[in-house]
Amino acid sequence: MAYGPLRDLLKLTHGTDSDYFTAVAKLKPYFNLETIGYMITDYDTRAVGYLFGYCAEAADMIVTKEIAYSSWSDSTMTDIHEEYKGASAILIHNFSTSADVSSIVNSVVDDDIAALYATSDCCHNVNDPTLLDEIAADL
């Protein structure tokens, strides 16, 4: 997996190699990967053409939206450029069993977003069987 684009992106946005290695250390268990090939971005603050043109070939997946569940709304995905929706993923933090799973899954499917990642308790992978069953039932 290529580290270059992710390193360059983090250096652009966070300034140091230390941030890059910290991010890698955090991402490995987060995505349960042996190596890092994912690029995490924040669509709201980056030039999407630059990011996709520069980094997409080296990334396995691009998270174009990273928000807390409490910030979710019907308009969450409206600012993702149509051209990139099929290569995009949404990452939602603090997803709970009280979340409106059906509404969120339907929005992701209707908007042709490639993937939905959910975490509970900030940055731990969702492993609550009830919530996973709810998500699976809506797919």
N, C-alpha and C positions, 0 to 999 in steps of 0.2 A: 504494500500500500504506500501511496505517496504521502509524505508528510509536508512537502514543500509549500503547497498552496495554503494549507491550514496554518502552518507556521507563519507564512507571510501575512495572512489575514489577521492572525492574532497580534502580530507585531504592529500591523497598521492600526488596529483598534485598541490594543492594550499596551503596546510599547516594548515589551521585553521578552527574551527567551524564557525567563522564569515563568511568565504567564502561560506560555505555550506548553511547557512541560507540566505545569500544574493542571492545565486543561486536559492534557493527555492522560494524566494519572486519574483524573476524575471521570473521564469519558470511558476508559477501559471497563471498569466494573459496571458503569451505568448502562452501557449497551451490551455487556457480557461478551466483549470481543477480546480476542488474543492480540489483535493489532488494530490500530485506528485507521479507518479509511473513510470516516464520515466527516462531513463539514457541517458545523452548526453556524447558522447566520441569523441575524436579526433583520428581516426584510425592511422594517420601518426605517432603518438608519443607514442602509447601504444602497449603492447604485446597482440595481438588479442585473442589468446588462453586463456590467463589469464583473460581478461575482459569477454569474453563470458562464460567461465567456472564459474567465480566467481559471475557475476552480472546478467546474462541473465534471470535467473529464477525470479528475483525480478523486472525486468524491463518489461514494456509493449511494449516498442519499443526501439531500439538501433539506434542512429544516428551515422553512422560510418564515415560520411563525412560531414563537416560543412565548407562551403567556401562562399566567396563573388561571386556574379554572374560574376564580372570582372575577376575572376580567373578560371572560368569554361573552360574546354577544352575537346576534345574528349578522352583524357587519364585520365580524372578525376576519373573514377571508375575502372581503370585497376588494381589498387593496393589493391582493396577489395578482400579478399580471397573468392574463389568460394563457399566454404562451408557455408559462412555466408551471402551471398547476399540476400537470401530469408528472412532473419531476419533483414535486414538492411534498413536504410532510409538515404536519402540525404537531407540535409538542406541547402538551398541557400539563402543567404542574399542579400538585395538590388536588388531584382528581379524587373524589370520594364516592362512596356508595350512595350518597344522597344526590349526586350529580344527575343532571338530565341527560342520561346517556343516549337515549333514542334521538333526541334533538341534535346533539353534537355529531353522532355517527351519520345521521341523515344529511346534515350540512356538508360533511366531508365527502360523502358519496355523491350528493347532488352537484357539488362543485368540482368533481373529478380530481380531488386531491389524492395523491398517490398513497399516502400513509398517515395514520394517526398514532402518535406515541403518547402514552399517559403515564404520569408518575404520581405516586402518593407520598405524603409526608415530604414535600419538596422534591428531592431528587432520587428517590428510591423507585425502582421499577414497580409497577402495580402488580401485586400478586394476590390480591383479595379475590377469592374464587367467585363470590357473588357479583362483584363488579365485572370480572372477566366474562362470566356467563351472560351478564346483561349486554356487554359489548358484542359478544359473539352472536347473541340472539338478534341483534339489530343489523348485522352484516348480511 
